[in-house]
């Protein structure tokens, strides 16, 4: 009778996760990041000047959740009353019952009675339903004060969290895609293993600007509108843009394959991938990144989408270097050679077998990169570059404090939000670095 031998296979992912959880600071930062993401996702519900629910003259309304901007109400006497949701003075209306958002103010909405830098503990005024000016009720008080225009600071902080987190994630998502692909190709192919026809190479190169133009530039308005609507809507529009880019590049590759069969364009061209990627990294690293981003953002049209793309296209070098170093080691391992001997395509070997085993060091760079992207966005917003003037960000809130140096709340609270977010991503990056370091494996 054969004895059954139980073999315990080492699972590096489970080991890395267990090591990450042992790092109390990194694990706590993950929960803080989840809380910030939840606040950003629920920002329209947490901070809104429109009621979540109200009963007005016998009509049950949900203004904060309405997809329409106008209510047409039929009264008992047969008359009609129109209410435009974005300009209606809900706080002065005689509502039979109402449920307000936890912060009953929206960003970019001015409270003129409390304009000109009202402190959190300062005197605040409120106009009741009869038109009388009274002391601000506790329910409607500006807890973190107002800026020069009377805009609520707490509401701005909550909605700015969505902008900052989205810019950090999407910008580093773009950087990760570029860095992982270029780093993997540079490390796997080197300078002598990749060759293609002369015609196919140049058709694909010429297809890159077309893919960017039709994928992002043509759809810039749709992407900008989606990010102001919700994170899900923006993700859908971003996926549509990425699909368009992929389709155009695949079409360029197929067209280049056909053109490459022509007599004058069918000779093989060796592509020194490693040298090209290293030269691009050296060029980008030789220019101070913040100055480069400021120069490009000053020329480009102010939009959140352009800002994310600019940060992403200038932040991939570290990810590419880590990925390239891993692939220089991985390409000589036995399972890569086994895949090559079985006739697997180079794309399958790179993206299905090699990349999952070489992405761990890049994750650390991505975590630190998100913190860097948020800091860059805040710096540009503080300088008034890159972000449209009507978009509230943590940097723009600090910038508004320059008009009145005694308005300490416009510097302290956004500064704390930026500092906490940067600390969270930094601790997560350090935790990932320790968890994925093979030298610390016991």
Secondary structure, DSSP 8 states (H G I E B T S, - for coil): -----------HHHHHHHHHHH-HHHHHHHHHHHHHHHHHHTHHHHB-SS-SEEEETTEEE-GGG-S-SEEEEE-TTS-EEEEETTT--GGGS--SEEE--SB---TT-B-GGG-S---TTS--EEE-TTS-EEE--GGG--TT-B-TT-BBHHHHHHHHHHHHHHHHHHHHHHHHHHHHHHHHHHHHHTTTS-EEEHHHHHHHHHHHHHHHIIIIITTHHHHHHHHHH-HHHHHHHHHHHHHHHHHHHHHHHHHHHHHTTSGGG-SEEE--HHHHHHHHHHHHHHS-HHHHHHHHHHHS---HHHHHHHHHHTS-HHHHHHHHHHHHHHTTSHHHHHHHHTT--HHHIIIIIIHHHH-HHHHHHHHHHHHHHHHHHHHHHHHT-SS-TTS--HHHHHHHGGG-TT-THHHHHHHHHHHHHHHHHHHHHHHHHHHT-GGG--
